[in-house]
């Protein structure tokens, strides 16, 4: 499909006529990958391989058709959709996937791995009240860039969790035969559910123990910690 577009970035380092504001249309020629598109600019003889994020779509007919399709998709997602937001183990964005059935009962499935577009879709889904299941935990900075309201939700859940830990929690820390750190098991009640979290890494476990001590949460020891661990915890 040929879509009328306008260049918004200065790309004169690639071609002297690739200046901001130059207008053209997309072509059917296959680009390097989905991040790029070949554009035939009116002022340049040969099509240019351009990043989508460097372009602004100014095709009114295309934008109107896209708006209608988006509205239909949102309505279908509200009725029978399934939306999942996935994060990598390192906290970076992985994908936003969603599926639904339209009015003709035809199943549609989409998987979007572009953070910017996924953030735009997520904002619309959130506004429409569509439930989004989450898998993994994002880094704070990544979540903040993705969606400000989503980031605030994370902060609120974190505060609610900690209040539940302070009011109902207790921890059991295990030390090995040499007094070294083994693990911390943390149990508490949050939203009428019994929660259990295990911390196997010493750095995270010791940090947790210090925070629990500061808020007077009960801590039980199995074994005797070595001198440096006692000193760190003020025992």
C-alpha positions, 0 to 999 in steps of 0.5 A: 500500500502506498502511503503519503509520508513526510520526513521529519529528521535531517538525513542529509548525511545519506542524501543531500535532498533528505531534508526535514519536510520532504514529501513522498510515498511508501513503496511495495519494495521489501525493506531491510527489516520491519523498522524500515520502509522504502520511500519514493520522495518526489524530489529524489529519483530513486526510492530511499530506505528510511526508518519508520520513526523518521517519518510522519504519515500525512495520508488522511485517507490511510489515517482515517482507515487506521483509526476505524480499524483501531476502534473496532479492535479496541471494542473486540478486545473489550468484549473477548480479548486477551492482552499480554505485556512481556518484559525480558529478564533484564527488565527491558521491553520484550513484546505486547501480544493481543488476540481477539475475535471479531464480529464474524468470529474470526480470530486475530492474533498480533505480537508487537515487539516495538516499544514505541508502538506498543506503548501507544497501543497500551495507552489506548487499551488502558484508557478503554479499561482492557485488562492486561496480563503482565509477565516479568518485571520492568526496570523502573526507567524502562517502565517510566518511558513506556507509560507514566501511568503504568509506572505510577501503578508499579510504585503504588503496588510496591508501596502496598506490598511493603505495607502488607509486609510490615503489618503481616510479614515475617522472615526466616534467614538461613546461614550455612555451617560456615555462617555464610548467607544461604537464603531468606524466606519472606511470608506475608498476607497481601490482598487476602492471599498468603505470599511467599518470596525466596531470596537466594542471592546474598546482596538482595537478601541482606538488603531485604533484612536491613529494610525489615529490621528498620521497620521492625518486621520479625526475623528468625535465624536458622544457624549462626551468621559469621562475623561480617554478616553479624556486623552488617546486620548489627547483631 
